[in-house]
């Protein structure tokens, strides 16, 4: 299993890719023409952000628990 940092890095890359795609579509087709894709891409971006946030919280929790165990 990948470490928490590897999981965070992977999700951050996934988030960045989704954001890049969204920005490209917005630039190429304009706001009104990507309304169908907007919902799906935006959902992926927000989902990736939520996972990153949760993984960082878990990482912080594990670090603080590890520090208390010493």
C-alpha positions as CSV (number, residue, x, y, z in Angstrom):
1,X,0.0,0.0,0.0
2,X,1.2,3.5,-0.8
3,X,2.2,5.8,2.0
4,X,-0.1,8.7,2.9
5,X,2.2,11.2,1.2
6,X,2.2,9.1,-2.0
7,X,-1.6,9.0,-1.9
8,X,-1.7,12.8,-1.3
9,X,0.7,13.4,-4.2
10,X,-1.3,11.1,-6.5
11,X,-4.6,12.9,-5.7
12,X,-3.0,16.3,-6.1
13,X,-1.8,15.3,-9.6
14,X,-5.3,14.0,-10.4
15,X,-6.8,17.3,-9.1
16,X,-4.4,19.3,-11.2
17,X,-5.2,17.3,-14.3
18,X,-8.9,17.8,-13.9
19,X,-8.4,21.5,-13.3
20,X,-6.2,21.7,-16.4
21,X,-8.9,19.9,-18.5
22,X,-11.6,22.2,-17.1
23,X,-9.6,25.3,-17.9
24,X,-8.9,24.1,-21.4
25,X,-12.5,23.3,-22.1
26,X,-13.6,26.6,-20.7
27,X,-11.1,28.5,-22.9
28,X,-11.9,26.5,-26.1
29,X,-15.7,26.3,-25.9
30,X,-16.7,29.1,-23.7
31,X,-18.8,28.9,-20.5
32,X,-22.2,28.4,-22.0
33,X,-21.0,25.6,-24.4
34,X,-19.5,23.4,-21.7
35,X,-22.4,23.3,-19.3
36,X,-22.9,19.5,-19.7
37,X,-19.3,18.8,-19.0
38,X,-19.0,21.5,-16.4
39,X,-20.9,19.5,-13.8
40,X,-18.9,16.3,-14.3
41,X,-15.5,17.9,-14.3
42,X,-16.3,20.2,-11.4
43,X,-17.5,17.2,-9.4
44,X,-14.2,15.4,-10.1
45,X,-12.2,18.5,-9.0
46,X,-14.2,18.9,-5.7
47,X,-14.0,15.1,-5.1
48,X,-10.2,15.2,-5.5
49,X,-10.0,18.2,-3.1
50,X,-12.0,16.4,-0.5
51,X,-9.8,13.3,-0.7
52,X,-6.7,15.4,-0.4
53,X,-8.1,17.2,2.6
54,X,-9.0,13.9,4.3
55,X,-5.6,12.4,3.6
56,X,-3.8,15.4,5.0
57,X,-6.0,15.3,8.1
58,X,-5.2,11.6,8.5
59,X,-1.5,12.3,8.0
60,X,-1.6,15.1,10.7
61,X,-3.5,12.8,13.1
62,X,-1.0,9.9,12.6
63,X,2.0,12.3,13.1
64,X,0.5,13.7,16.3
65,X,-0.4,10.2,17.6
66,X,3.1,9.0,16.7
67,X,4.5,12.0,18.6
68,X,2.4,11.2,21.7
69,X,3.6,7.6,21.7
70,X,7.2,8.6,22.2
